[in-house]
């Protein structure tokens, strides 16, 4: 028999391959999700670098120097240390999520990992907001207690018995600042992580439909 | 809407998955490579799916994308030093139902010879084995019909020389 004929006959007769299910085929496409989770991890590191560099730039400005002169290190240093520890925890979580998602073949685990990643990012944003509020309130309290200009104004208001109104104004200004900062931070996070989370959500929905 | 498209795509790939397996069988040398190429072709098909207009048959389009993916990966892997163990090669040899030692040996040699063909020749022989005519072969690979015939004749000669030295 001619070699090519023999080959053709064998080729057409012996085609037994493992049959992949729809779930397994979709799991093959999960590289999409794994690359999204990888970007979540990378972006969190870039973001950390961005804030750290920004911190270095504002270190020498007048307000920061004045704040440093209050010698409140016993409050600010623990606050910074706790902040960094929690950030470190989030980095580890993001990295673990990425490692887990890139090594799984199971659709169920993939779905669970997408949910976990979304949850971690949400907690991360929430932590950053709470940390911002706490830092802001502490900064306002330190500033109002130590700023000589502010104390001068306080004494004037106290003379006219209007100090309650003055504290009301300070509280209102702090609140306004919190609202503005929340808006800026949420907008920033929406741009950085929101789009990635939306894509993960879409992948999750498709996986759920296929599973169903 | 996009989700429906993904489900539609996964369903089509599941129906025609044997076609991808066959490409992998010809272009890879081990189970691990087979799986990797299968995944890569599936991903490339998914990436190209928005451009699939449906004027060609899905399987025809799959042949084109699958072969192109295998060729480009084959070229990349050529840059690396490859070593094949006998076990790796024997993985590719399917078990015939009626055991015939002479025929089995002959098939082993043919598959081993196929392994030495260049990427385009592999694509030509693959489509020939799939019962495609020269017009279809030329359209799928993107070469002229005359070129496809010339290549096929060269492959036949090469295989003959290798199998009957």
Interface residues (C-beta under 8 A of the other chain):
Chain A: X3 X4 X6 X7 X8 X10 X11 X12 X13 X14 X15 X16 X17 X19 X20 X21 X22 X25 X26 X28 X29 X31 X202 X205 X206 X209 X210
Chain B: X2 X3 X6 X7 X10 X11 X13 X14 X17 X18 X21 X22 X25 X38 X39 X42 X43 X46 X94 X95 X96 X103 X106 X107 X110 X111 X114 X128 X129 X131 X156 X159 X160 X163
